[in-house]
């Protein structure tokens, strides 16, 4: 996933920077979506606002706080059982990495905006600013909601039990589907309201895919999910010697 998202992002960025044919088609499509009356403006505005930091950041912080509480409780439980070391003891790493992933969004997006200086859609003309690729709103939403969903799916927090560590069945599918639909709504809303071109959104999704893949790799490498095999093993008691005659 990491290489695929990086490759797609490189291709899209090249097309935007070189004024390639994909950019021409993108602007034609963007004008069409912005004029689509079957998508109510109020609904589009609602979903576009979900990409604001004042909305996306609290969602991620809430999930991080939940994972921290569960992780702390699990660590104390294992400490009472005499098992505090190993990868399971690094329950704090996924929430910390989640915060760093979200902090990386402006670090990656802002220089690209300044370098490419892509003009925005007609609605944004005359605003005295260029630099709409990639979309900061779309990237913020994708990373914030994506990491929040992955935290919930992974169930970081060793004290959460087997279901909390990543319930098998409908929960991971429902969480992932919700995150995807939210981000689709944000992307469509941004284009429908004329705030961004479609490629601005698509490029942000690819960039967010790179960030999410790195987050997952870091967590799997240094804080793998706890399993039954990681539980402390009690050595079997040696049999008592037979009584002397």
C-alpha positions, 0 to 999 in steps of 0.5 A, a space after each residue: 500500500 505504501 509504494 502504491 500510494 506513493 507512486 500514485 501521488 507522484 504521478 498526480 503531482 507530476 500531472 498537476 505541475 506539468 499541466 498534463 492532460 489529466 489536469 485538464 480533464 480534472 478541471 473540466 470534471 471539477 466544474 461539472 461537479 461544482 454545478 451538480 444541483 442534485 447534490 444539495 449545497 447544505 449537505 456538501 458544506 456539512 461534509 466539507 466542514 468535516 475536513 476542518 481541524 476543529 472537527 477532525 482533530 477532536 475526533 482523533 484526540 478522543 480516540 487517542 484518549 480512549 486508547 490511552 485509558 485502555 492501554 494504561 489499565 491493561 499495563 497495570 493489569 499485566 504489571 500486577 501479573 508480573 508481565 510489564 516488558 516486551 512489545 505489549 508494554 509499548 501500548 503508548 506508541 500507537 497513540 503517540 504515533 497517531 498524533 505525530 501522523 496528524 502533525 505531519 499533515 501540514 509539514 507535508 502539505 504546505 510546502 507542496 502548496 507553495 511549490 506548485 501554487 495551483 490556482 483554485 476553482 472559479 469560486 476561489 478566484 480573486 482570493 489573492 492566494 494560490 496553492 490548492 494542491 494537495 487539499 489540506 482539508 482532505 488530507 487532515 480528514 483522511 489522516 485523522 479519521 483513518 488513524 482513529 479507525 485503525 486505532 479502534 480496529 487494532 484495539 490498542 490497549 492490552 487490557 481491552 480484552 480479545 474483542 478490544 484488541 481487534 474484534 473479528 467480524 463486523 466491527 472492523 468492516 463497519 469502522 473502516 466503511 464509516 471512515 471511507 464514507 466520511 472521507 468520500 463525503 469530505 472529498 465530494 463536498 470540497 469539490 461540490 462547493 468549489 473549494 478544490 479540484 478533484 485532483 487536489 482531493 485525490 492527491 491528498 488521499 494518496 499522501 494520507 495513504 502513505 502516512 497511514 501505511 507508515 503509521 501501521 508499519 511503525 506500530 506493527 514493528 515496535 508495538 505489535 498487537 498482544 496475543 495469547 502467545 505474549 502472555 506470561 508462561 508459568 513453568 510447570 512444577 516438577 513432580 515430587 520425588 517418590 517417598 523413601 521406603 
